[in-house]
Amino acid sequence: MKVAIVGGTGKTGRAVGAALAQAGVDAHPLGRAAFDDLDTAFAGVDAVHLIAPNLHPDEPGYVGQVLAAMGVAGVRRLSYHSVASPYAPSMPHHLGKAVSEDLIRRSGLAWTILQPCAYVQNLLPALAQALERGELAVPYSVGTPFGLVDLDDVGEATAVVLTEPGHVGATYELGGPALVSVADVAAAAGVRARRTEPEDGTHPWLLAMFAYYDEHGLPTGSVPLTSLLGRPPTSVEDVLAREHG
Ligand SMILES: NC(=O)c1ccc[n+]([C@@H]2O[C@H](COP(=O)([O-])OP(=O)(O)OC[C@H]3O[C@@H](n4cnc5c(N)ncnc54)[C@H](OP(=O)(O)O)[C@@H]3O)[C@@H](O)[C@H]2O)c1
C-alpha cells in the first residue's frame, strides 16, 4: 500500500510516516513543494493522509486543494489529521479544522477523521528548561484538564485506520489514558508548575488558544485510541521516561 502524507515533513508527519513504515506501508512524505503539482504527487498512491501546517491562515482552502487533486489523480481513500474539539469558535485554527471536516464529509471520498488532543511532546522543550530551573512555565492555567496524547500513539492509530478495515466514515477523538493538568505533568517530572504571560508577539490565534485553555483546558476521551491501539494509550509518565530516560 502506498500512502502520500501531505504535511509529511513536519513534526506530526514524521511520526505518522514512521508508524506507517513500521506497519509495512510505502509512505511518501510531501512538503510544501508538492503543492506546485499535487496531481503528479498523488499519481499511483492508494491513500492520502492529510496534515495541515500549524496555524495555516486558510486550512479549508488548503484541504480543498488536496481534495481536488485527489479527484484528478483518482485517489479515493483519505485520512485527515484534525484536532480535539474542532468546533470551538473562539479558536480560529480549530474552527478551520471544523470547516475542513465538513468539506471532507461532503467530498464523496472514503474518509476517516482523527481528532488528537495536544501532544505530550509539545511540553518537552519547556520541560527540558524546567529540569534546569525547577519550574515548568506555560502561558495558561496549570490546573485545567487535558487529554494529552503521545504523538507516537497518534501515528500508530493513523496506521491502523489506513491499513485495517472498518474505519471509513469514522471520526475518532484521540486522547491519552487520563485527563491531566500541566501541574500533573510538572509533578511527574519532579518540578513545580507556574502560569506565565505569553511572550510579546505571540500569534493572535495562539493567544486565543491560551485563553481557551485557561478556562477549559482541552479534555479529550481515551476510549477510541484505546480501541484502535488494542492497549491503553501511553501515559505522560511513560512518554517522559522514554524521552528523558
Ligand atoms: N501540536 C499538537 O499538539 C497538535 C494536536 C492536534 C493537532 N495538531 C495539528 O497538527 C498539524 C501539524 O502540526 P505540526 O506541528 O506537525 O506542523 P508543522 O511541523 O508546522 O508541519 C509543517 C508541514 O506542513 C508543510 N507546510 C508548511 N507550510 C506550508 C504551506 N504554506 N503549504 C503547504 N505545506 C506547507 C511543511 O512542509 P515543508 O517541510 O516543505 O516546510 C511540513 O510538511 C497542525 O494542523 C496542528 O494544528 C497539532
The ligand as a MOL file (V3000), in Angstrom:
LIG
                    3D

  0  0  0     0  0            999 V3000
M  V30 BEGIN CTAB
M  V30 COUNTS 48 52 0 0 0
M  V30 BEGIN ATOM
M  V30 1 N 0.8520 20.0580 18.2490 0
M  V30 2 C -0.2590 19.4980 18.7010 0
M  V30 3 O -0.3950 19.1920 19.9020 0
M  V30 4 C -1.3870 19.1840 17.7620 0
M  V30 5 C -2.5000 18.4850 18.2290 0
M  V30 6 C -3.5400 18.2130 17.3510 0
M  V30 7 C -3.4650 18.6380 16.0330 0
M  V30 8 N -2.3570 19.3150 15.6230 0 CHG=1
M  V30 9 C -2.3010 19.7510 14.2220 0
M  V30 10 O -1.2890 19.0270 13.5880 0
M  V30 11 C -0.9510 19.7260 12.3840 0
M  V30 12 C 0.5190 19.5820 12.1120 0
M  V30 13 O 1.2710 20.1580 13.1390 0
M  V30 14 P 2.8590 20.0910 13.0310 0
M  V30 15 O 3.4060 20.7430 14.2660 0
M  V30 16 O 3.2990 18.7380 12.6430 0 CHG=-1
M  V30 17 O 3.0750 21.0650 11.8180 0
M  V30 18 P 4.3470 21.5550 11.1510 0
M  V30 19 O 5.5980 20.9180 11.7590 0
M  V30 20 O 4.2440 23.0500 11.0960 0
M  V30 21 O 4.1310 20.9340 9.6840 0
M  V30 22 C 4.6610 21.5200 8.6760 0
M  V30 23 C 4.3090 20.7240 7.3880 0
M  V30 24 O 3.4610 21.4910 6.5730 0
M  V30 25 C 4.1800 21.8560 5.3690 0
M  V30 26 N 3.8600 23.2440 5.0430 0
M  V30 27 C 4.2230 24.3520 5.7480 0
M  V30 28 N 3.7270 25.4500 5.1540 0
M  V30 29 C 3.0520 25.0430 4.0440 0
M  V30 30 C 2.3130 25.7000 3.0430 0
M  V30 31 N 2.1860 27.0340 3.0260 0
M  V30 32 N 1.7290 24.9600 2.0750 0
M  V30 33 C 1.8400 23.6280 2.0740 0
M  V30 34 N 2.5210 22.9230 3.0090 0
M  V30 35 C 3.1290 23.6320 3.9930 0
M  V30 36 C 5.6470 21.6620 5.7110 0
M  V30 37 O 6.3900 21.4410 4.5490 0
M  V30 38 P 7.9490 21.9250 4.4200 0
M  V30 39 O 8.7420 20.9030 5.2090 0
M  V30 40 O 8.2140 21.8800 2.9580 0
M  V30 41 O 8.0210 23.2960 5.0440 0
M  V30 42 C 5.5670 20.4330 6.6080 0
M  V30 43 O 5.3710 19.2510 5.8530 0
M  V30 44 C -1.4450 21.1690 12.5620 0
M  V30 45 O -2.5560 21.3500 11.6880 0
M  V30 46 C -1.8940 21.2010 14.0120 0
M  V30 47 O -2.9820 22.0650 14.2150 0
M  V30 48 C -1.3150 19.5720 16.4410 0
M  V30 END ATOM
M  V30 BEGIN BOND
M  V30 1 1 1 2
M  V30 2 2 2 3
M  V30 3 1 2 4
M  V30 4 1 4 5
M  V30 5 2 4 48
M  V30 6 2 5 6
M  V30 7 1 6 7
M  V30 8 2 7 8
M  V30 9 1 8 9
M  V30 10 1 8 48
M  V30 11 1 9 10
M  V30 12 1 9 46
M  V30 13 1 10 11
M  V30 14 1 11 12
M  V30 15 1 11 44
M  V30 16 1 12 13
M  V30 17 1 13 14
M  V30 18 2 14 15
M  V30 19 1 14 16
M  V30 20 1 14 17
M  V30 21 1 17 18
M  V30 22 2 18 19
M  V30 23 1 18 20
M  V30 24 1 18 21
M  V30 25 1 21 22
M  V30 26 1 22 23
M  V30 27 1 23 24
M  V30 28 1 23 42
M  V30 29 1 24 25
M  V30 30 1 25 26
M  V30 31 1 25 36
M  V30 32 1 26 27
M  V30 33 1 26 35
M  V30 34 2 27 28
M  V30 35 1 28 29
M  V30 36 1 29 30
M  V30 37 2 29 35
M  V30 38 1 30 31
M  V30 39 2 30 32
M  V30 40 1 32 33
M  V30 41 2 33 34
M  V30 42 1 34 35
M  V30 43 1 36 37
M  V30 44 1 36 42
M  V30 45 1 37 38
M  V30 46 2 38 39
M  V30 47 1 38 40
M  V30 48 1 38 41
M  V30 49 1 42 43
M  V30 50 1 44 45
M  V30 51 1 44 46
M  V30 52 1 46 47
M  V30 END BOND
M  V30 END CTAB
M  END
